[in-house]
């Protein structure tokens, strides 16, 4: 019976589509190298998405609150239109919609990125529906449209996507990506809009209603998004399946967070989001400050936490227990060394959802260690040690 299961996985791995991803500098790193990070963090110490939404509330506009995109790192290439126009997008499990800049965008940020030209696409349709996407440092104002979207060898027809007219704020100028392709649940995104992944399934383009991420640890290349199946060569052991606790984000229940056998956070349980669009591990302020203290991280003037680099070899693992299974995160993962040989903590205080202060975000720091399957058919998440 086990051999049949293995053969089934191999067969499915031959049907899946693999999208190569590239690891790039986050906007945090770009701002730091431009000596702008401190000014940015002082200007935007907390997410302003809710404030922006209240200020710009208009019944004729579709609004989508989103988090701060300061730490997006992994990107893939898609194309939109006929003939295809290519864009670098973040494949983001923390949002649900697709948007890219348009030729009509008047913001300086759009001048630094590829822009979509509807006049050059024979399959383009405009809906006329205004869209306003608010995030931590500003917003994307634009309109909804429909066109052919190609991801890997898969072609989705009549896919809804946003086209920006304005991208206020200087921080988008430092983004290496052009737009964002969300892979969260539909109810996380624009009302009445079917996300790209849902259309892949609805239009019969993938054999299974799931996708998976393998994020490389050091190399810029090697990361992969798998659509419609799982390649077992990318992980060790067996997948442990955990039910999604709230189907909007890819959210699950976390039992505890411990160090040296002692619980240091999430005592009694908490919620965690598996988010490819966040570089770090974020959590409640008090818990994060406790962890920074335990690992000897000291706050700097720009709000980041520094450590001595030699502690990478001496600090213990920080262990996330999920559905009774332990997932160790070693010091080599939760401490990062930059090109100047400074070492920083990869833990950060949550800033985006004051309505749920106990929420943790397990970003790329965690996901690089654990191959992750996002199973929409069964509303569950599969985790195994990355190969």
C-alpha positions as CSV (number, residue, x, y, z in Angstrom):
1,X,0.0,0.0,0.0
2,X,2.9,2.4,0.9
3,X,4.5,1.6,-2.5
4,X,1.2,2.6,-4.3
5,X,1.2,5.9,-2.4
6,X,4.9,6.6,-3.4
7,X,4.1,5.7,-7.0
8,X,1.1,8.1,-6.9
9,X,3.3,10.9,-5.7
10,X,5.8,10.2,-8.5
11,X,3.0,10.3,-11.0
12,X,1.6,13.5,-9.7
13,X,5.1,15.1,-9.6
14,X,5.3,14.5,-13.3
15,X,2.0,16.3,-13.9
16,X,2.8,19.4,-11.7
17,X,4.1,22.6,-13.1
18,X,7.2,24.1,-11.4
19,X,7.7,27.8,-11.4
20,X,11.3,28.9,-10.7
21,X,11.6,31.7,-8.2
22,X,14.5,34.0,-7.5
23,X,15.6,35.2,-4.1
24,X,16.2,39.0,-4.2
25,X,17.0,41.8,-1.8
26,X,14.0,42.9,0.2
27,X,13.0,46.5,0.3
28,X,14.2,46.6,3.9
29,X,17.7,45.8,2.6
30,X,17.5,48.3,-0.3
31,X,16.4,51.0,2.1
32,X,19.1,50.2,4.5
33,X,21.8,50.3,1.8
34,X,20.4,53.7,0.6
35,X,20.6,54.9,4.2
36,X,16.8,55.5,4.2
37,X,15.6,52.7,6.5
38,X,15.7,54.8,9.7
39,X,13.7,57.6,8.1
40,X,11.2,55.2,6.7
41,X,10.6,53.4,10.0
42,X,10.3,56.7,11.8
43,X,7.7,57.8,9.3
44,X,5.8,54.5,9.3
45,X,6.3,52.9,12.7
46,X,3.0,51.0,12.4
47,X,0.9,49.8,9.5
48,X,-1.2,52.7,8.2
49,X,-3.5,50.5,6.1
50,X,-6.6,50.8,8.4
51,X,-6.1,54.6,8.6
52,X,-5.8,54.9,4.9
53,X,-8.9,52.8,4.3
54,X,-10.9,55.1,6.6
55,X,-9.6,58.2,5.0
56,X,-10.3,57.0,1.5
57,X,-13.5,55.1,2.1
58,X,-15.8,55.5,-1.0
59,X,-18.8,53.2,-1.7
60,X,-17.9,53.1,-5.4
61,X,-14.4,51.8,-4.8
62,X,-13.3,48.3,-4.0
63,X,-10.9,48.3,-1.0
64,X,-8.5,45.6,0.1
65,X,-6.5,46.1,3.2
66,X,-3.0,44.6,3.0
67,X,0.0,44.4,5.2
68,X,3.3,46.2,5.0
69,X,5.4,44.9,2.1
70,X,8.8,45.8,3.5
71,X,10.1,42.3,3.5
72,X,9.0,40.6,0.3
73,X,11.9,38.6,-1.1
74,X,11.1,35.7,-3.6
75,X,9.8,36.6,-7.0
76,X,8.7,34.7,-10.2
77,X,8.0,35.7,-13.7
78,X,4.5,35.8,-15.3
79,X,3.1,37.3,-18.5
80,X,-0.2,39.1,-19.1
81,X,-1.9,39.8,-22.4
82,X,-1.7,38.7,-26.1
83,X,1.1,38.9,-27.1
84,X,2.5,38.3,-23.6
85,X,4.0,41.2,-21.5
86,X,6.3,39.9,-18.8
87,X,6.4,41.0,-15.1
88,X,8.3,40.1,-12.0
89,X,5.8,39.4,-9.2
90,X,5.9,38.2,-5.7
91,X,4.2,34.9,-5.3
92,X,2.5,35.7,-2.0
93,X,0.4,33.4,0.2
94,X,-0.4,36.4,2.4
95,X,-2.7,38.1,-0.2
96,X,-5.1,36.9,-2.9
97,X,-5.1,39.3,-5.8
98,X,-2.9,40.0,-8.8
99,X,-1.9,43.5,-9.7
100,X,0.8,45.2,-11.8
101,X,1.6,48.8,-12.9
102,X,0.0,50.3,-16.0
103,X,1.1,52.7,-18.7
104,X,-1.4,55.2,-17.2
105,X,0.3,55.2,-13.8
106,X,1.7,58.7,-13.0
107,X,3.7,57.8,-9.9
108,X,7.6,57.8,-9.9
109,X,7.4,54.2,-8.7
110,X,5.9,53.1,-12.0
111,X,8.7,54.7,-13.9
112,X,11.1,52.2,-12.3
113,X,9.1,49.1,-13.2
114,X,7.6,47.3,-16.2
115,X,4.1,48.6,-17.0
116,X,1.2,46.9,-18.7
117,X,0.0,48.4,-22.0
118,X,-3.6,47.4,-22.6
119,X,-3.4,48.8,-26.2
120,X,-1.0,46.1,-27.1
121,X,-3.1,43.2,-26.0
122,X,-5.8,41.7,-28.2
123,X,-7.4,39.8,-25.3
124,X,-7.7,42.8,-22.9
125,X,-11.0,43.7,-21.3
126,X,-11.6,46.6,-18.9
127,X,-14.2,46.4,-16.2
128,X,-14.3,50.0,-15.2
129,X,-14.3,49.0,-11.5
130,X,-12.0,51.2,-9.3
131,X,-9.6,49.4,-7.0
132,X,-7.8,50.8,-4.0
133,X,-5.2,48.5,-2.3
134,X,-3.9,49.9,0.9
135,X,-0.7,48.8,2.5
136,X,1.6,49.9,5.3
137,X,3.4,52.7,3.5
138,X,0.8,53.9,1.0
139,X,-1.6,52.5,-1.5
140,X,-2.2,51.4,-5.0
141,X,-5.1,53.1,-6.7
142,X,-6.2,51.8,-10.1
143,X,-8.9,49.8,-11.9
144,X,-9.9,46.2,-12.5
145,X,-9.3,44.5,-15.8
146,X,-9.3,41.1,-17.5
147,X,-6.8,39.4,-19.7
148,X,-4.9,36.2,-20.3
149,X,-2.3,35.4,-17.6
150,X,0.4,32.8,-18.2
151,X,2.3,31.3,-15.3
152,X,4.9,28.7,-16.2
153,X,3.3,26.6,-19.0
154,X,-0.3,27.3,-17.7
155,X,-2.5,29.9,-19.4
156,X,-5.5,31.3,-17.5
157,X,-8.1,33.1,-19.7
158,X,-10.1,36.1,-18.6
159,X,-8.2,36.5,-15.4
160,X,-9.2,39.6,-13.3
161,X,-6.2,41.7,-12.2
162,X,-5.6,45.2,-11.0
163,X,-3.8,47.9,-13.0
164,X,-2.3,50.8,-11.0
165,X,-2.9,54.4,-11.8
166,X,-1.1,55.7,-8.7
167,X,1.4,54.1,-6.3
168,X,2.0,56.9,-3.7
169,X,5.0,56.8,-1.4
170,X,8.7,56.5,-2.2
171,X,9.0,53.0,-0.8
172,X,7.6,51.3,-3.9
173,X,10.4,52.9,-5.9
174,X,12.8,50.6,-4.1
175,X,10.9,47.4,-4.9
176,X,12.7,45.0,-7.3
177,X,9.4,43.4,-8.2
178,X,6.7,44.9,-10.5
179,X,3.6,43.6,-8.9
180,X,2.1,40.9,-6.6
181,X,0.3,37.6,-7.3
182,X,-1.6,36.5,-4.2
183,X,-2.2,32.8,-3.4
184,X,-4.4,33.2,-0.3
185,X,-8.0,32.3,-0.1
186,X,-10.5,34.2,-2.3
187,X,-12.2,35.9,0.7
188,X,-8.9,37.6,1.6
189,X,-9.0,39.6,-1.7
190,X,-11.3,41.8,-3.8
191,X,-15.0,40.9,-3.5
192,X,-16.3,39.0,-6.5
193,X,-12.8,38.4,-8.0
194,X,-11.6,34.9,-8.6
195,X,-7.8,34.6,-7.8
196,X,-5.3,33.2,-10.3
197,X,-4.8,29.9,-8.4
198,X,-8.6,29.3,-8.2
199,X,-8.9,29.8,-11.9
200,X,-6.1,27.4,-12.6
201,X,-8.3,24.7,-10.9
202,X,-11.6,25.9,-12.3
203,X,-10.3,25.9,-15.8
204,X,-8.9,22.4,-15.4
205,X,-5.2,23.4,-15.8
206,X,-3.9,21.5,-12.7
207,X,-4.4,17.9,-11.6
208,X,-4.7,18.6,-7.9
209,X,-6.2,21.6,-6.1
210,X,-2.9,22.4,-4.2
211,X,0.4,24.1,-4.5
212,X,3.7,23.9,-2.7
213,X,6.8,26.1,-2.0
214,X,10.5,25.2,-1.8
215,X,12.6,28.2,-0.8
216,X,16.3,27.9,-1.2
217,X,18.4,29.0,1.8
218,X,21.4,30.7,0.3
219,X,21.4,30.6,-3.5
220,X,19.5,33.3,-5.4
221,X,18.2,30.5,-7.7
222,X,16.8,27.1,-6.8
223,X,13.5,28.2,-5.2
224,X,10.4,26.7,-6.7
225,X,6.6,27.1,-6.7
226,X,4.8,23.8,-7.6
227,X,1.3,24.0,-9.0
228,X,-1.0,21.1,-9.0
229,X,1.2,18.5,-7.3
230,X,4.1,17.8,-5.0
231,X,7.7,16.7,-5.9
232,X,8.9,14.5,-3.0
233,X,12.5,15.1,-3.9
234,X,12.3,18.5,-2.4
235,X,11.7,17.3,1.2
236,X,12.9,14.7,3.7
237,X,10.6,12.3,5.6
238,X,6.9,12.5,5.5
239,X,4.6,15.5,5.2
240,X,2.8,16.3,8.5
241,X,-0.7,17.7,7.7
242,X,-2.2,20.5,9.8
243,X,-5.8,21.8,9.3
244,X,-6.3,25.4,8.3
245,X,-7.9,27.1,11.3
246,X,-9.2,30.1,9.4
247,X,-9.5,29.9,5.7
248,X,-8.5,33.4,4.5
249,X,-4.8,33.5,5.3
250,X,-3.1,30.2,5.4
251,X,-3.5,30.1,9.1
252,X,-3.0,27.2,11.6
253,X,-2.9,26.6,15.3
254,X,0.5,26.7,17.0
255,X,0.9,24.7,20.3
256,X,3.8,26.6,21.8
257,X,7.2,28.2,21.1
258,X,10.1,27.0,23.3
259,X,13.9,27.1,23.9
260,X,15.8,24.5,25.8
261,X,12.6,22.8,26.7
262,X,11.0,25.9,28.3
263,X,8.1,27.7,26.7
264,X,9.1,31.2,25.9
265,X,6.1,32.3,23.9
266,X,2.6,31.1,22.7
267,X,2.0,29.6,26.1
268,X,-1.4,27.8,25.9
269,X,-1.5,28.1,22.1
270,X,-1.7,30.8,19.5
271,X,-2.3,31.2,15.7
272,X,0.3,31.4,13.0
273,X,0.2,32.4,9.3
274,X,2.4,30.6,6.7
275,X,3.3,33.6,4.6
276,X,5.8,33.5,1.7
277,X,5.4,37.3,1.5
278,X,7.1,38.0,4.8
279,X,10.9,37.5,5.2
280,X,11.0,37.4,9.0
281,X,9.1,35.7,11.9
282,X,6.8,38.3,13.5
283,X,4.8,38.1,16.7
284,X,3.3,40.0,19.6
285,X,5.4,42.7,21.1
286,X,5.9,41.2,24.5
287,X,6.8,37.8,23.2
288,X,9.2,39.2,20.6
289,X,10.9,41.4,23.2
290,X,11.3,38.3,25.4
291,X,12.9,36.3,22.6
292,X,15.3,39.2,21.7
293,X,16.3,39.4,25.4
294,X,16.9,35.6,25.6
295,X,19.1,35.6,22.5
296,X,21.0,38.7,23.5
297,X,19.7,41.0,20.7
298,X,20.0,44.7,21.3
299,X,17.8,47.4,19.7
300,X,19.4,49.8,17.3
301,X,18.3,53.3,16.4
302,X,16.4,52.1,13.3
303,X,14.3,49.6,15.3
304,X,16.3,46.5,14.3
305,X,18.0,44.2,16.7
306,X,21.7,43.3,16.5
307,X,23.6,40.4,17.9
308,X,27.2,39.3,18.1
309,X,27.8,37.1,15.1
310,X,29.6,34.4,17.0
311,X,26.4,33.6,18.9
312,X,25.2,31.8,15.7
313,X,27.3,28.9,16.9
314,X,26.2,28.9,20.5
315,X,22.6,29.9,20.8
316,X,20.0,27.0,21.0
317,X,17.2,26.3,18.6
318,X,13.9,28.0,19.0
319,X,11.2,25.3,18.6
320,X,7.7,25.8,17.2
321,X,5.4,23.0,18.1
322,X,2.5,22.6,15.7
323,X,-0.1,19.9,16.1
324,X,2.3,18.1,18.5
325,X,5.1,18.0,16.0
326,X,8.3,20.0,16.7
327,X,9.8,22.3,14.1
328,X,13.2,23.6,15.3
329,X,14.5,26.9,14.0
330,X,18.3,27.1,14.6
331,X,20.3,30.2,15.3
332,X,21.8,30.0,11.8
333,X,18.2,30.7,10.6
334,X,17.0,33.3,13.1
335,X,20.1,35.3,12.9
336,X,21.2,36.9,9.5
337,X,24.5,38.3,8.6
338,X,24.6,41.1,6.0
339,X,27.3,42.0,3.5
340,X,28.9,44.3,6.2
341,X,29.2,41.3,8.5
342,X,26.7,42.7,10.9
343,X,24.3,40.2,12.5
344,X,20.6,41.0,13.0
345,X,17.7,39.1,14.6
346,X,15.1,37.6,12.2
347,X,12.4,38.1,14.8
348,X,10.3,41.2,14.6
349,X,7.3,42.7,16.5
350,X,4.0,42.5,14.6
351,X,2.8,45.8,13.3
352,X,-0.1,45.0,10.9
353,X,-3.1,43.6,12.8
354,X,-3.9,45.2,16.1
355,X,-7.3,43.4,16.1
356,X,-5.4,40.1,16.6
357,X,-2.3,40.9,18.8
358,X,-1.6,37.2,19.4
359,X,-1.1,36.4,15.8
360,X,2.3,35.1,14.5
361,X,3.6,35.2,11.0
362,X,5.9,32.4,10.0
363,X,7.7,33.9,7.0
364,X,10.6,32.8,4.9
365,X,12.9,32.3,7.9
366,X,10.6,29.3,8.8
367,X,9.6,28.3,5.3
368,X,13.2,28.0,4.1
369,X,13.6,25.2,6.7
370,X,10.3,23.4,6.0
371,X,8.9,22.5,2.6
372,X,5.2,23.6,2.7
373,X,2.2,22.3,0.8
374,X,-0.9,24.5,0.6
375,X,-3.8,22.1,0.1
376,X,-7.0,24.0,-0.9
377,X,-9.0,20.8,-1.6
378,X,-8.7,19.7,2.0
379,X,-8.0,23.0,3.7
380,X,-4.8,21.8,5.3
381,X,-1.1,22.6,5.3
382,X,1.6,20.0,4.8
383,X,5.1,20.5,6.4
384,X,8.3,18.5,6.1
385,X,12.0,19.2,6.4
386,X,13.3,20.8,3.2
387,X,15.8,18.8,1.2
